[in-house]
């Protein structure tokens, strides 16, 4: 039998030892390290995250019959004085155009038709209304004849054969007076309902854009 050389005898135990260590060594696993939060430190259960949604509810400010180019602005403090100032400005602006010629389709400032006149007057105080009288008649708050106040718009059916449709508009000044761009008068004039039965009989309704605690303003 051949003698085993000492070199081989020294290598074999080393290989056996290496193989044994390699096979028995546990595989390294990724440890899931628990995150430490302020809730863990305090010893309470951490709440789950929730998505907080803020719901903004927009209440309808105007009726469905109202146009959408204006919005409702309220005043909590000193609104009475502010309202009076607005109404005074409406009357002053309107009267400043007395005698201005009437021209159908004109929007001012040198000539007006009825709705061009009202649109201009209200625009000067920051209230935007539609161009034609039938659309203006849908703005703001409905007002009956007996409840008219200064600054209200007044609407009429002036056709020969009445149908109840709006064909004319003016601005109420109080005490039965209203100012309008009149096609019959051919200019901006002030009439009184009691002296002009035609307009009293053809009156349809009023619309209020300036009230005791709010007014309508362009968006």
DRENDO-534020 format. One record per residue: residue in three letters; x, y, z of N, C-alpha, C in turn. Coordinates in steps of 0.05 Angstrom, whole numbers, plus 32768, in hexadecimal, padded with zeros to 4 digits. Atoms other than C-alpha are relative to their C-alpha. Example, Ala and Ser with C-alpha at 12.3 -4.5 7.8 and 13.67 -1.06 7.14 Angstrom:
2
Ala80127FE8800080F67FA6809C801280188000 Ser7FF07FE87FFF81117FEB808F7FF18016800E 
This chain:
219
Unk80117FE88000800080008000801280198000 Unk7FEF7FE88003801880447FEC7FFD80118018 Unk80017FED7FEA8029807580217FF4801B7FF6 Unk800C7FE58006800180B58021801380158009 Unk7FED7FEB7FFA802B80F0801E7FF580138015 Unk80087FED7FEA80288120805A7FF180187FF5 Unk800D7FE8800B8013815A802C7FE27FFB7FFC Unk801C800680047FD2813880187FF17FFC801A Unk800D80047FE67FC48124805F7FF9801B800E Unk80057FE67FF47FC7816D80747FEA800F7FF2 Unk80147FF180107F998186803C7FE47FF58004 Unk801B800C7FFE7F60815480457FF0800A8018 Unk80107FF67FE97F4B8169808C7FF7801D7FFB Unk80087FE380057F4B81B280757FE880017FEE Unk8017800080137F1B81A2803B7FE77FF7800E Unk8017800A7FF17EEE817B80697FF580158012 Unk80087FEB7FEE7EEC81B3809B7FF280177FF1 Unk800B7FEB80107EDD81E780647FE57FF97FF6 Unk80198009800A7EA681BD80477FEB7FFF8016 Unk801280017FEA7E8681B2808A7FF6801B8008 Unk80077FE47FF97E8681FD809A7FEE800C7FEB Unk80107FF580157E69820E80577FE47FF58000 Unk801A800D80027E3081DC805A7FEF80078019 Unk800F7FFB7FE77E1D81EC80A27FFB801E8005 Unk80037FE37FFB7E218238809C7FE380097FF8 Unk801C7FF780067DDA825680A0800180167FEB Unk80027FEB80147DC4828080647FF7801A800D Unk80077FE67FF67DC182CA80727FE480097FF6 Unk801B7FF680077D7982E380737FFE801E8007 Unk80047FE37FFA7D63832B806F7FED80028017 Unk80107FFC7FE87D4A833F80B17FED80177FFC Unk80147FEA80027D0A836880B280028010801A Unk7FFD7FEF7FE97D1C839F80E07FE780108005 Unk80187FF17FF97CE083BC81038006801D8003 Unk7FFC7FE37FFE7CDA840680FB7FF68009801B Unk80087FF57FE57CD8842B813D7FF5801B7FFC Unk800D7FE680027CA78464813F7FFA800B801B Unk80077FF37FE77C90849481747FEA7FF0800F Unk801580107FF47C548466817F800B7FE8800F Unk7FF480177FF37C81842A818E800D8008801A Unk7FF27FF67FE87CA9845381C07FEC80058017 Unk80147FFA7FEC7C69846981E37FF07FE88008 Unk800E80187FF87C4F842281E57FE37FFF7FF7 Unk801C8000800A7C0F842F81BC80007FF67FE4 Unk8002800B801C7BF68412817B800080177FEC Unk7FFE7FEB80147C08843B813F7FE880007FEE Unk8017800080127BCB8451811880087FFD7FE3 Unk7FFB8003801D7BC6843E80CF7FFB801B7FF2 Unk80037FE7800E7BCE8477809E7FE680007FF0 Unk80197FFD800F7B8E84908080800280197FEE Unk80007FEA80127B8384BC80457FE980138007 Unk80157FED7FF87B5E84FA805C7FF880107FE8 Unk800B7FF180167B31851980297FEF8017800A Unk80107FE97FF87B14855E80307FEB80057FEB Unk80157FFC80137AD1856780107FF5801D8003 Unk80097FE480007ABE85AE7FFD7FE480007FF3 Unk801B7FFF800A7A7485B67FF67FF9801C7FF7 Unk80087FE5800A7A5D85EF7FCA7FE280017FFE Unk801D7FFC80017A1786057FD87FF880107FE8 Unk80087FF0801679F1861F7F9D7FF8801C8009 Unk80057FE57FF779F1866A7FA47FE9800D7FF1 Unk80157FF5801079C186797F6D7FEE7FEA7FF6 Unk80128015800B798586557F50800A7FF67FE5 Unk7FF8800B8019798B862A7F137FFA80127FE9 Unk80067FED8015796D86627EEB801380177FFF Unk7FED7FEA7FFE79A6868F7EFD80197FFB7FF0 Unk7FE88003801079E1869B7ECF80187FFC8013 Unk7FE980087FF07A2686867EE6801880127FFF Unk7FE97FEF80027A5186C27ED9800380138017 Unk7FFD7FF07FE87A4786E07F1E7FFF7FEE8018 Unk800180107FE77A4F86C87F657FF680118016 Unk800D7FF37FE97A3086D97FA8801580078014 Unk7FEC7FF67FED7A5B87037FD67FF2800B8018 Unk800D7FF77FE77A47870C801F801280128010 Unk7FF27FEE7FEE7A5B874180517FF77FFC801D Unk800780057FE57A5D8732809B8001801A8011 Unk7FFD7FE87FF17A72877680B47FFA80197FEF Unk80067FE6800E7A5787BB80A17FF47FFC7FE5 Unk800B8005801A7A30879C80687FEA80147FF8 Unk80167FED800679F787CE806E800C80197FF2 Unk7FF47FE8800C7A258809805F800A7FF97FE4 Unk7FF58008801A7A4687E380267FE97FFD7FEC Unk8017800380127A0287D180087FF5801B7FF7 Unk80097FE5800779EB8819800B8012800E7FEC Unk7FED7FF380127A2A88307FE97FFD7FF47FE4 Unk8003800D801A7A2087FD7FB17FE7800A7FF2 Unk80197FF7800C79D888127FA68002801D7FF8 Unk7FFB7FE4800879EC885C7FA6801080027FE7 Unk7FEF7FFF80187A21884D7F727FF07FF77FE8 Unk80118009801679EE88287F477FEF80187FF6 Unk80117FE9800879BF88647F48801180177FF4 Unk7FF07FEB800B79F788967F3D800A7FFA7FE4 Unk7FF78008801A7A14886F7F037FEA80017FEB Unk80168000801379D088667EE37FF8801D7FF8 Unk80097FE5800679BD88B07EE9801580107FF1 Unk7FEB7FF2800E7A0088C57ECD7FFD7FFD7FE1 Unk80058005801D79E888AA7E897FE5800B7FF6 Unk801A7FF4800979A688D07E87800480107FE7 Unk7FFF7FF2801A799A88E97E4180117FF37FEB Unk7FEF800E801379CB88B87E217FED7FF37FEB Unk8012800A801579AC88A47DDD7FFC7FE18001 Unk8006801C8002798988617DD580067FF77FE4 Unk7FFA800D801A79A488357D9D7FFD7FE28005 Unk8004801C7FFC798D87ED7D96801A7FF17FFC Unk7FE7800F800279C787BD7DA38018800E800C Unk7FE97FF17FF679F387F37DC180067FF9801E Unk7FF880087FE47A1A87E37E01800F8017800F Unk7FF47FE97FF27A3588297E12801D80057FFA Unk800E7FED7FED7A4F88567E2A7FF280177FF2 Unk800C7FE9800E7A3988877DF37FE47FFB7FF7 Unk801B8008800779FB88617DDF7FF97FE6800E Unk800980197FF279D2882A7E017FE67FF67FF4 Unk801C800A8000799987FB7DF87FFA7FF9801D Unk800980037FE4797387E67E3680137FEE8011 Unk7FEF80127FF1799D87AA7E4B801D80077FFF Unk7FE47FF6800179DE87C97E34800480158016 Unk7FFF7FEB7FEB79CE88027E6580037FF3801B Unk7FFF800C7FE579C187D57EA1801A7FF18004 Unk7FE7800E7FFE79FD87AA7E92801780128007 Unk7FEB7FED7FFB7A2A87E77E917FFF800B801D Unk80037FF47FE67A0E88057ED180097FED8016 Unk7FF880147FEB7A1687C57EFA801D7FF87FFE Unk7FE3800780047A5A87B67EDC80128014800F Unk7FEF7FEB7FF37A7487F87EF880037FFC801E Unk7FFD80057FE47A6887DF7F3F800A7FE48006 Unk7FF4801A7FFC7A86879B7F337FED7FE87FFC Unk8013801580057A4887737F207FFE7FFB7FE2 Unk80028007801C7A4A874E7EDE7FE67FF17FFB Unk8019800E80087A07873B7EBE80017FFB7FE2 Unk80018006801D79F6871E7E7A7FF980187FEF Unk80047FEA801279EE87497E3D7FE280077FFB Unk801B7FFB800979A487417E2C7FED7FFE8018 Unk80137FFD7FEA796787507E577FF47FE68009 Unk800C80197FF87949870A7E5680137FEF8012 Unk7FEC800E7FEF798A86EE7E7580058010801A Unk7FFD7FF07FE7799187287EA67FE97FFB8013 Unk801780057FF0794B87177EBE80027FE68011 Unk7FFC80197FF1796686D57EDA801580048016 Unk7FEB7FFC7FED799B86F57F067FF58009801B Unk80077FF67FE5799887027F517FE67FF4800B Unk801880087FF1795986FE7F7C7FE7800C7FF3 Unk801A7FF7800A791287027F637FF480158013 Unk800D7FEC7FF078ED87407F7A7FE580087FF3 Unk801A7FF8800A78A387507F737FFE801F7FFE Unk80037FE38004788A87957F607FFE800F801B Unk80047FF27FE6787587A77FA8801980008011 Unk7FE780027FF078BA87937FC38018800C7FF3 Unk7FE97FF3800E78E587BB7F93800F80138012 Unk7FEF7FED7FF2791F87E17FB08014800D7FED Unk7FEB7FF38010795388117F9580157FED7FF8 Unk7FEA8011800A798687EF7F6A7FF77FE67FF3 Unk800A8018800C795987B67F547FFD80047FE2 Unk80077FFF801D795287A57F0A7FE37FFB7FFD Unk801C80048005790C87A97EEF7FFC7FF77FE3 Unk8002800D801A78F487807EB47FE380027FF6 Unk801A7FFB800C78BB878A7E837FFC7FEE7FE7 Unk8007800A801A7896876A7E497FF380177FF1 Unk800A7FE8800D788E87A47E1A7FF67FFA7FE3 Unk800A8007801A7877877E7DDC7FE380087FFE Unk801C7FF98005783587927DBC7FED7FEA800A Unk800F80177FF7781A874D7DC880107FF28017 Unk7FF180097FE97830873A7E0E80017FE18001 Unk7FFC801D7FFE784D86F57E18800D7FF8801B Unk7FF480057FE6786D86FC7E5D801E7FFC7FFE Unk7FE38002800378B386FB7E41800E801B8003 Unk7FF17FE77FFB78E7872F7E55800A800C7FE6 Unk7FF67FF2801878F487637E1F800D801B8007 Unk7FF57FE67FF9790A87A07E4780097FFF801D Unk7FF57FFF7FE5793187B17E868008801C8008 Unk7FF77FE77FF5793F87ED7EB3800A7FFC801C Unk7FF680017FE4795887FE7EF97FEE80108011 Unk80137FF27FEE792A88107F32800F80148012 Unk7FF47FEB7FF0793A88517F577FF180078019 Unk80107FFA7FE8790588507F8D7FEA80147FF9 Unk80177FEE800378C388767F957FF27FFD7FE6 Unk800E8005801978A888567F56801080087FE7 Unk7FF07FF7801778E088717F2A80137FEA7FF7 Unk7FEC8012800B790B88487EFC800E800D7FE8 Unk7FF07FF480157942885A7ECB80067FEA7FEB Unk7FFC80148015794B88387E888008800E7FE6 Unk7FFB7FF6801B796488407E417FE77FFA7FEF Unk801B8003800C7921884B7E1E800180037FE1 Unk80027FFE801E7916883C7DD47FEB80147FF8 Unk80157FEC800678D788667DD6800A801C8006 Unk7FF57FE67FF978FA88A07DF9801A80067FF2 Unk7FE77FFD8010793888947DCE801880098010 Unk7FE97FF87FEF796688A07E097FFC7FF3801C Unk800280097FE47974888E7E527FEF8014800F Unk80147FEF7FF3793988A97E7A7FF87FF4801B Unk800C80097FE7791888A47EBE7FE180027FFD Unk801D8000800178CE88907EBF7FF67FF8801C Unk800E80087FE8789D88867EF87FE97FED7FF9 Unk8015801480067870884A7EFA7FE4800C8001 Unk801B7FF47FFE783488747F0F7FFA80137FE9 Unk80047FEE8016783F88A57ED680017FF17FE5 Unk7FFE80108018784E886F7EA37FF27FE58004 Unk801080187FFB7816883C7EAA80097FE87FED Unk7FF780158013783188167E6D80147FEE800D Unk7FEA80107FF4786F88007E937FF67FF18019 Unk800B800D7FE8784887F17ED37FF07FE77FF8 Unk80108016800A781987C47EAB80117FEA7FF4 Unk7FEE8014800D785387A27E8780177FF68012 Unk7FEB800A7FEE787E87977EC47FFD7FE28005 Unk7FFF801D7FFB7893874E7ECE800A7FFA801C Unk7FF480057FE678C1874B7F0A801A80118002 Unk7FE67FF47FFB78FF87697F2A80157FEB8007 Unk7FE980117FF87944874B7F38801380118011 Unk7FEF7FF17FED7970875F7F73801B7FF38000 Unk7FE48009800079BB875A7F6D800F800A8019 Unk7FF47FF57FE879CA87827FAC7FEB7FFF8016 Unk801380037FEA79A8876E7FED800C800A801A Unk7FF77FF57FE779AF877E8037801A7FF5800A Unk7FE7800C7FF579E9874F804480127FF47FEB Unk7FF0800C80157A05873C80007FFB800E7FE6 Unk80057FF7801B7A0D874D7FB8800E7FEC7FED Unk7FF5801180147A1E872A7F788018800E7FF2 Unk7FE87FF4800C7A6487347F5A800B7FEE7FEB Unk7FF5801080157A88871D7F1C80157FED800C Unk7FEC80137FF77AB486DF7F25801C80087FF7 
